[in-house]
């Protein structure tokens, strides 16, 4: 399945483009952005992740959108639905995930609600669960 485009007042949730990769590599190497992850991502790990995002859309009909600001046409991160398969009392499930560049946090972008709406309205998964990447976060970086 192709990645549908979702337009909000300020953002475009869209398919990934080759030009997004360099900005995503920089973001994944930023210790501030990745502070709740075991480590930052290398260039190669980021490339593999982007490839897996495309595979997820094709296999499951959902995945992670690239997020673009309409006013600058710049890539600022991702948001979307992702299979949560790690061991936990609520898995397997579908996570509503996001990662935005640190300079985009608290800008009122709120792309998560659009991803969640897509997942529930299109019935992509009956077991979509929203959970933060760290217990102290209620809305997560990027709000």
C-alpha positions as CSV (number, residue, x, y, z in Angstrom):
1,X,0.0,0.0,0.0
2,X,1.2,3.5,-0.8
3,X,1.7,5.9,2.1
4,X,-1.3,8.3,2.0
5,X,-0.7,12.0,2.4
6,X,-2.3,13.8,5.3
7,X,-2.2,17.6,5.3
8,X,-2.8,19.6,8.5
9,X,-2.8,23.4,8.9
10,X,1.0,23.5,9.3
11,X,2.3,20.0,8.3
12,X,2.4,17.5,5.6
13,X,2.6,13.8,6.6
14,X,3.9,12.1,3.5
15,X,5.9,9.4,2.0
16,X,9.7,9.4,2.6
17,X,11.9,11.0,0.0
18,X,15.6,10.5,-0.7
19,X,16.4,14.0,0.4
20,X,15.0,13.3,3.9
21,X,17.8,10.9,4.7
22,X,20.5,13.3,5.6
23,X,18.4,15.3,8.0
24,X,17.2,12.1,9.6
25,X,20.7,10.9,10.0
26,X,21.6,14.1,11.8
27,X,18.5,13.9,14.0
28,X,19.2,10.2,14.9
29,X,22.7,11.2,15.9
30,X,21.5,13.9,18.2
31,X,21.8,12.8,21.9
32,X,19.0,15.2,22.9
33,X,16.5,13.7,20.5
34,X,17.6,10.2,21.4
35,X,17.9,10.6,25.1
36,X,15.4,7.9,25.9
37,X,17.0,5.4,23.6
38,X,19.9,3.1,24.5
39,X,22.1,4.9,22.0
40,X,22.0,7.2,19.0
41,X,21.7,5.7,15.6
42,X,24.5,5.4,13.1
43,X,24.2,6.5,9.5
44,X,23.8,2.8,8.5
45,X,21.2,2.0,11.1
46,X,19.2,5.1,10.0
47,X,19.3,3.9,6.4
48,X,18.1,0.4,7.4
49,X,15.3,2.0,9.5
50,X,14.1,4.1,6.5
51,X,14.1,1.0,4.3
52,X,12.1,-0.9,7.0
53,X,9.6,2.0,7.1
54,X,8.8,1.4,3.4
55,X,8.5,-2.3,3.9
56,X,6.1,-1.7,6.8
57,X,3.8,0.3,4.6
58,X,3.9,-2.4,1.9
59,X,3.4,-5.3,4.3
60,X,0.9,-3.8,6.8
61,X,-0.8,-0.9,5.2
62,X,0.5,1.5,7.9
63,X,3.8,2.9,8.9
64,X,5.7,6.1,9.7
65,X,5.1,9.2,7.7
66,X,7.9,11.7,7.0
67,X,6.7,15.0,8.6
68,X,7.3,18.2,6.6
69,X,6.6,21.8,7.6
70,X,4.5,23.5,5.0
71,X,6.0,26.9,5.5
72,X,9.6,25.7,4.9
73,X,9.1,22.4,3.0
74,X,11.6,21.1,5.4
75,X,11.7,17.5,6.8
76,X,11.4,17.7,10.6
77,X,10.9,14.0,11.7
78,X,8.4,11.3,11.6
79,X,5.1,10.2,13.1
80,X,3.0,7.2,12.6
81,X,2.0,3.7,13.4
82,X,4.6,1.0,14.1
83,X,4.4,-2.6,15.2
84,X,5.4,-3.0,18.8
85,X,6.7,-6.5,19.1
86,X,9.1,-6.1,22.1
87,X,8.2,-8.1,25.3
88,X,5.6,-6.3,27.4
89,X,2.3,-7.1,28.9
90,X,0.4,-5.2,26.1
91,X,2.3,-6.5,23.0
92,X,1.9,-7.3,20.3
93,X,0.3,-4.0,19.6
94,X,0.6,-1.0,17.3
95,X,2.5,1.9,18.7
96,X,1.8,5.5,17.8
97,X,5.4,6.7,17.5
98,X,7.1,10.0,16.7
99,X,10.5,11.6,16.6
100,X,11.0,15.2,15.8
101,X,14.1,17.3,15.5
102,X,14.8,19.0,18.8
103,X,14.3,22.5,17.3
104,X,10.8,21.5,16.5
105,X,9.7,20.5,20.0
106,X,6.9,22.5,21.6
107,X,6.0,24.2,18.3
108,X,2.3,23.0,18.4
109,X,2.7,20.6,15.6
110,X,0.9,17.7,17.2
111,X,1.1,15.2,14.3
112,X,0.5,12.2,16.6
113,X,-3.3,12.7,16.7
114,X,-3.5,12.5,12.9
115,X,-1.6,9.2,12.8
116,X,-3.8,7.8,15.5
117,X,-7.0,9.0,13.7
118,X,-5.7,7.3,10.5
119,X,-5.1,4.0,12.4
120,X,-8.5,3.9,14.0
121,X,-10.6,5.4,11.2
122,X,-9.1,3.1,8.6
123,X,-9.3,0.1,11.0
124,X,-5.6,-0.7,10.3
125,X,-5.3,-2.3,13.7
126,X,-7.9,-2.9,16.4
127,X,-5.1,-3.0,19.0
128,X,-3.5,0.5,18.5
129,X,-2.1,1.7,21.8
130,X,-0.5,5.0,22.5
131,X,2.4,4.9,24.9
132,X,5.4,7.2,25.5
133,X,8.9,6.1,25.1
134,X,9.7,7.2,28.7
135,X,7.3,7.1,31.7
136,X,7.9,10.8,32.4
137,X,6.6,11.8,29.0
138,X,2.9,12.3,28.6
139,X,2.9,13.8,25.1
140,X,6.5,13.3,24.2
141,X,9.1,15.6,22.7
142,X,7.5,17.5,19.9
143,X,4.1,17.6,21.6
